[in-house]
Amino acid sequence: MRLRCLIVDDHPPFSEAAGELLTDQGVAVVGTATSADEAIQRVQELRPDVALVDIDLGEDNGFDLARRLAGDGSAVRVILISTHDEREFTKLIESS
């Protein structure tokens, strides 16, 4: 059975590139979302095994989304990603 993945990023070109890369590696990309609210909805609809979540989602925050997903009883695992230098998120990373 293939791993089912939801990509959550507010930058469509990144989502497309990540989706192609993951698909090439045998991962089933079941959908995408561009905001935390949309991601919550997609997780409920699609039941992915994992969500690849950008830390910076414009007005939303990937850390907050990860907490919401953990608290809603879904079994989705979250992988937080960012193209920003990790030093920009040191406090958020430490508190998570």
C-alpha positions in Angstrom: 0.0 0.0 0.0 1.4 3.4 -1.0 1.8 6.2 1.5 -1.0 8.8 1.0 0.2 12.5 1.3 -1.5 15.9 1.5 0.7 18.9 0.6 -0.1 22.1 2.5 1.7 25.2 1.0 0.5 28.6 -0.1 2.9 28.7 -3.0 1.4 26.5 -5.9 4.7 26.1 -7.8 6.2 24.5 -4.8 3.2 22.2 -4.2 3.4 21.1 -7.9 7.1 20.4 -7.7 6.9 18.6 -4.4 3.9 16.6 -5.7 5.9 15.5 -8.8 8.9 14.5 -6.7 6.8 12.5 -4.2 4.9 10.8 -7.0 8.1 9.8 -8.7 9.2 8.3 -5.4 6.0 6.2 -5.1 4.0 8.4 -2.8 0.3 8.9 -3.6 -0.3 12.7 -3.4 -4.0 12.8 -2.6 -4.5 16.5 -2.6 -3.2 20.0 -1.8 -4.3 22.9 0.5 -3.1 26.5 0.7 -4.3 27.4 4.2 -4.8 25.8 7.6 -8.6 25.8 7.3 -8.4 24.2 3.9 -5.9 21.6 5.2 -8.2 20.6 8.1 -11.1 20.1 5.6 -8.9 18.1 3.2 -7.6 15.9 6.0 -11.2 15.1 7.0 -12.2 14.4 3.4 -9.1 12.5 2.1 -7.7 10.9 5.3 -4.0 11.1 4.2 -1.3 9.2 6.1 0.9 12.2 6.2 0.7 16.0 5.6 3.7 17.9 4.3 3.1 21.3 5.8 4.9 24.6 5.2 5.8 26.4 8.4 4.8 29.8 6.8 1.3 29.7 5.3 0.8 33.4 4.8 -1.6 34.3 7.5 -1.5 30.8 9.0 1.3 29.0 10.8 2.3 25.4 10.1 3.0 24.8 13.8 -0.5 25.9 14.8 -1.9 23.7 12.0 0.1 20.7 13.3 -1.3 21.3 16.8 -4.9 21.5 15.4 -4.5 18.3 13.5 -3.0 16.5 16.6 -6.0 17.7 18.7 -8.7 16.8 16.2 -8.2 13.0 16.6 -7.0 12.5 13.0 -4.3 9.9 12.5 -2.4 12.1 10.1 1.3 12.5 10.7 2.8 16.0 10.0 6.1 16.9 8.5 6.9 20.6 8.8 9.0 22.1 6.0 10.3 25.5 5.1 12.6 27.2 2.6 13.5 29.8 5.2 16.6 29.6 7.4 15.7 27.6 10.5 17.1 30.4 12.7 14.0 32.5 11.7 11.9 29.9 13.5 14.1 29.0 16.4 11.6 29.9 19.1 8.7 28.2 17.3 10.8 25.1 16.8 11.9 25.0 20.5 8.3 25.5 21.8 7.0 22.8 19.5 
